[in-house]
Amino acid sequence: MYGLLWRLIPGPKWFKALVCLALLAGVIVFLFKIGFPWFVDYMGINDITL
């Protein structure tokens, strides 16, 4: 998958690396803003019981 992504991005190696880092940052932001909060709602991790 990563090889396919590397071949699909046009330009020199430094540009490909920059685009890959931007995509990785976008995935991380998506997970922290949408993915993990949605997951916590279904897991019940914040339920406090003694």
Contacts in CASP RR format, 6 or more apart in sequence:
PFRMAT RR
TARGET T0000
AUTHOR 0000-0000-0000
METHOD contacts of the structure
MODEL  1
MYGLLWRLIPGPKWFKALVCLALLAGVIVFLFKIGFPWFVDYMGINDITL
5 20 0 8 1.000
5 23 0 8 1.000
6 16 0 8 1.000
6 20 0 8 1.000
9 15 0 8 1.000
9 16 0 8 1.000
9 19 0 8 1.000
9 20 0 8 1.000
40 46 0 8 1.000
END
